[in-house]
């Protein structure tokens, strides 16, 4: 099935990243989905920026604790959305968004906590905590708790983990995202109401940054630190997306 999609550029970032007070259920769902996607990606980015430290076999204690991670995550999220997650009661967003963001932040900390023993082991080069594993594990626990579909996914040609295989909607969305005409504005999303108005789909595209290329760049086919063959990607290439599916109330 082919889907008609609406591209929404996140212009609200300029005024703090919040949904207007008069927003209807669909508008609120879009903003909630967008913020959840950005928060999961902000965690991925934070983990990615520390790969050299995490995989340094000469060091034991890395001091990349859940509190240290959270401090940097909050800064990344605030820079992208204008929202301070340390004071959600003051954020001009829906009550549902506050609850879901708080839980996703909690699950993000749990992921970092779960890797403390292995990342602080000296003599081991690859610790297993990479942006992809952070995203998969955090999103799965959050979905189990909330019932809100949250997943990092990628086009099948780039897929490494079968658990992240795109569904029919996501596959169609990737066709849109790979179109050169798609405006790659930061935090732009694709969204659409489906299921006869009952469900909102949101896709936040992910593009390879410099920190990603050590695993996904050149030379194509050469094994990276995790054992996967590199994709030969270049900075700015589409690498995947964060996908959210949320009920419209």
N, C-alpha and C positions, 0 to 999 in steps of 0.2 A: 504494500500500500504506500502511495506517495502522500506526503503531508505538506500542507501549506504552512509556512512558518513566518513568524513575525520577529524581526530583528529589533531589539530594544537597546539603544545606547544609554549607558547609565549616567545620564546628565545630572541626576540628583546628587552625584558625588560633589558637585561644586557647592552645594548648600548643605553638606553634612551627610549625604547618603541615606536620608530617611524618606519613608513614604509619607505623602501628605495626609493630614488628619482626616480628610473627607474621602480617602480612598475606599473603594468598595472591596468586596471580598476577593475579587480577581486581582486587583492592584496590590492588596496586602499579601496575597499568596505569591505574586511575582517577586515582591520585595523580600519576603521571607526566603523563598528559594534562592534568590540571588545572593543574599547574605550568607546562607548556609554554604553555598558553593564557594564563595570567596573565603570563608573561614576555613573550610577544609583545605583549600589551595594554599592559604597563608601558612598552615601547618606544614604542608609539603615543602613550601619554599624555605621555611625556617630550618627544617631538617636538611634540605639540600645545601644550604649555606654552610653547614657544619660537617660535610662529608670528610674533608681532609682530617679534621680533628677526630671524628668518630672512628675512622679506619686507620688511625696512626698506631702501629703495633708497638711503638717505643714508649707509649704512655699508658699508665694504668687509669687512675681517676681522671675523668674528663670534665667533671663539673657541669655536664650537660644534663642537669636534673630537670624534673618537671617544672619547678618554679622558675629556673633559668630559661627554659624553653618557653614557658607561658609569657614571661616578660617580653621576649622578642616577638612572639606570635601576636601579642596585643598591639605592639608597635606597628607590625606589618599590616594588621587588619585595620587599625585606626588610620594609617596613611592611605589605605585604599578606599575606605568607606566614610571616614570622619566620625565613626562610632567608637566610643570607649567602652570596651567590654568589661572593664573593671567597675563600671558604674552603670549597669544596664537599666536600673530604675529611672535614670534620667534620659535614656535614649528614646527619641521620638519614633518608636516602632510599635507594632502590635504586641499585645500580651503573649500571643502564641510565639511570635518571633523571639521574644525575650527568653521564654522557656526553652525553646529549641536551641538557641544559640548557647545558652548556659550549659545545656546538656552536651552539646557537641564540644564545647571547650573542656568539659570534664572528661569526656572520652578521649580527647586529644592528650590530656595529661596522663591518662591511664596508659596510653600506648607508650609514651616516653618512660613511664615508671617500669613498664614490663621489660624494657630492654636494658635497665641499669646494670644488671650483673654482667651481661655479655659485652656491653660497650666499654666497661671499665676493666676488662681483662687485657693485660699486656701480652704481646706476642702473637696476637691474632689480627690479621689485616682487615678482613671483611667481617663486619659485625651484623649485617643483615638489616640494619635500620636505614632505609633509603626512602626517598619521597614516596615511591610506589607502595612499599609495604606499610608505611605510615597511613597513607590514604585508604588502602584496602581494609586494614584492620580497624581503623577508627570509624570509617563509614559503616562497616558491618555491625559493630556494637551499637552505634547510634541508631541504625535502622531497627535493630532488634528491640531497642528500648522504645523508640518513638513511633514505629510503624511508617515513618516517612522514608521513602526510597531515596537513598543517597549513594552515589557510586562514581568512582573514577573509571573512565572507559577510554577506548582508543579505536581508531579504524582497525579493522581486522588485519590489514597489512603491517600494522605496527604493534599488534597485541602481543604481550608477553605472558600475562596471566589469564588463563581461560576463564577465571571467575569474573573478569572484567569485560567479557565479550559484550559488544553492543547489541541492544535489542533492535527491533525493526525501526522504531522511532529514531533512536540514536544513530543508526546507520544512515538513515535519510538526512539527519542533521549534519553528519560529517560531509555529505555531498555539498551541502550549502556552505559549510565552513571552509572547504577546500577550494571553493570558487574564488578566483582572483578578485572578483568584484565585491566580495564581502569586506566590509569595513572593519579592520582589525584594531578598533579603538579599545583602549584598556578597559577591562571590566564590561565590555559589550557582551550581551547574552542573546541567545535565541530562546523564545518562549512561545507556547501555544496552549490553548485550552482544548482538551480532548475529552473523550468519553461523554459526549453530549453535555458538555459544560461542567462535568463533575471533577475533572482532574486537570491540574496545570503541569506541563512539562517545562523545565528550564535547563538550558545547556550553557555552561560557561567554558568557552574554548581555552585550551592550554597550549602555549607556544614555548618551544625550547629556548631557554636562556643559556648564557655562557656556562653556568654551573651544571647544566644538563648534559653538555656535550662530552664530558669525560666518559659517560656511559652510553650516550646515544649518537655521538658524532662520528667523525672519521678516525681510523679507516674502517669503512663499512665491512662488516663480517668478522672483524677482529673481536675476540671475547673481552667483555668489560670485567670489572672487579667482581660482579655477581655471577659471571659465567655465561651471560647472554651475548649473542653477537650484536655488535653495534649496528645501528640503522643507517649510519652515514648522514645523519641529519645536520642541518646548519641552523645557526641562531635565527629565530623567528619562524621556523617551520612549525606547522601544526603537529602537536604531539599527542593530543587527546582532548578530553573534556571532563568536567565535573557535571554529572547529570543528577537532577532532582525531580522527583514526582511528588506533588503535594495536593491534597484535596482542596477544592474550592468551596468555601462555606458561604 
